[in-house]
C-alpha cells in the first residue's frame, strides 16, 4: 500500500475521465485504480489543481488515498528518453488521442526529423495500438477533416472505437471525431428524458445520437450530417449498435433539413459544431417543436471572452428569430488550443408567444 494523490469520480464518468487523463500521462500506472461503490479513485502522477482538471473537462474530488502497487513496466516517456535528447523530450506532446487502435500525435516542427523514431516508440510501448499518425494539417473545410501522415504501423486509417458501451467505426482521415467529448456525450445523454425526440444537427459518425439512444430506449433521435463519409459511418454505427428503431440518419445540410424533414420535431437539439454553430440558430429554432425545447449549443471562446457576454449575444440572436431564452448551464468543455476553449451552453428556447404556440400544437 502506498499513499498517493488521486481524483475521485463517478463510475459512470470513469471511462471518459481515464481516457482524458491517460492521454496527458496523468494516471500513475504504478498504482491500482480503487473502486469504492459508485466511485473510482484514480491515482495521479503529479499534483494538479482543480482548475487544471476543469480545463480538460474533468470534474471530481482531489484526494489523498492509500493505493495498491501495480506491476511496473517502462513508461512511454522512459522509452522515449532512450532515443531523444533531453531538449527534444521536453517538447514531445504530453497530450495525444487514441481512437480505437490508432494513436494520433501532433508533433512540433522541431521534431520533424525524429518523427518516425517517435512513432515507433509509441507503437512498441502502447500494446493496444496498430498505427501511429501525426496530424499535419488542422481541421478545415465543410467536413472539418484534418491531414495526417503515418509515423508507424500499417493498414488503413479505419478503426473501431468504443465508448460508454457503444462501438463506432470511422476513418479519421475522412470524418471529424474526437474522444475528448466523451464526458460531454454521457452528460447530455443523462439529461434526455423518456419519450423525448432529439435532433442532432451535426451528428458526424453518431456518438451523441447513438449514446443517447442506447441509454434511453424510449427516445427517438434524428441524426444528420452533410459529409457523405460521415453519413456512411453513421448508418453503419446505427446498425452495429442495434438502434435502428430509435435513430434515423439523414444526409444533408442541417438548415435545409430543419425546414423539411426535421421541422418542429425536436424536444432537444444538439449543435456540436463549435466553429460555426451560431450561424445555424435558425435551424435549431425550426427543428424545435412549436412549444420550444432545449438547445445544447457548442462554441469556441477565446480566453478573454466573457461567457455571459457570449450568451447575451446568442440570446439576442434567438430574440431576433422570435424566441425567448433561459440559460440552464454554461461550462468549459475542453481547451482546444492555448487560450482557446470549447464551450457549451444548455439553453431553453421558446417562442415569444409560447402559450399561443402550445395551445395550437
Steps between C-alpha positions, in 0.01 A plus 500: 500500500636844405355842579443712190293774344188408308174623355164357608242480220168330439531158333262621228761758395804285572558376145507850355708646785759221473530558126563871552749451783690222322556707187669758722703243698324598823405145605759337727540154344706378796185511717168322465173687449273467804133411470275629778128448448381731223838675481851444367815650652761542229865541611676802349862537393527855632323764701244684290259780580124470464507783245751308284270196499198712412689628195518138388127450561560285812286543811582319824633526855877514551596263783797335672450124527682173559541311172618146428818465293460399135743296290772738381579532126709762319289805424463659160719794591763276656526328162508833317784611724710220349476646148459876551711773654378674814415810293297296252323314779382829648303586185346159431124556551368356825154502343390264224184324390437127482209406277450125488841358407626826347710752695506860377785737584554862404876543504666843485710576192816485714450122524432444130827313437436267796130444438536143368711395798246654737219319319680165536544554875129575541411190294728266698406639843121520454406137451141573391611725211527390135592834343646835603406814304633854505246775440650719229209730415234657727131428464366687201235506232132426513562151641743606782767248396872527575811373320703204633817306423587149616794493741491130586283196438307395195153453359218745442401789726163335561459384858238403757465715811307408815336743742232463770400155379471607135722423200585741219671425171674793331788615282662802665631623161144532366285608797520722806518322834656568840501271805539810717123556507436168672395661830281755322324231299400297806405821684255598226367144477425510874289814453272355232156408635292193410294545185692803372585560137860616444642669190877470461565759230872429448509133594819385327540125549230512770663499848249737666202344321587137561605539864174686567298225329681219682453664841137604434304223322178706475670795326496571126804666343532673161869515404627691199830592341605655171818290462417188292779301669368594844149404389625159379660431838198641682274250326741215572542600865124513548490141377801387705340635818157360415313828534336501155161535667610812691743692277425623148790626287483785248755615244479872436534857623355559848325821397328341202396196702364722779262655249378163372545158664600637842263794525339528848590144605752547783474539876880530517754621244873419500728745318855366525654722233692751714668684214170606341200380703381858557437526126235228537281634780216528251540126431474429873185712524345325199582151633355569846137417565269799484492525878881514513757284676868468596798589281850368580714758320878465464726794415867598510597773745826689521645540850397865533140439389247516783262199471214714635556755224512219244171361627345848487587520129358154439183594688464815292537296180222268615288804592529625143369161392193550720620291796567563867775310681605387845855388577493164681876443521828621357831314518846473354518160334868493401795710394553468123806727470690738727243753627220353287217293648221274382202631697151361546170674572179319596223740400124477535349655187133589464301711254415843639132407474561163669151465649337556163738256330438235766124524462521460124745207500 
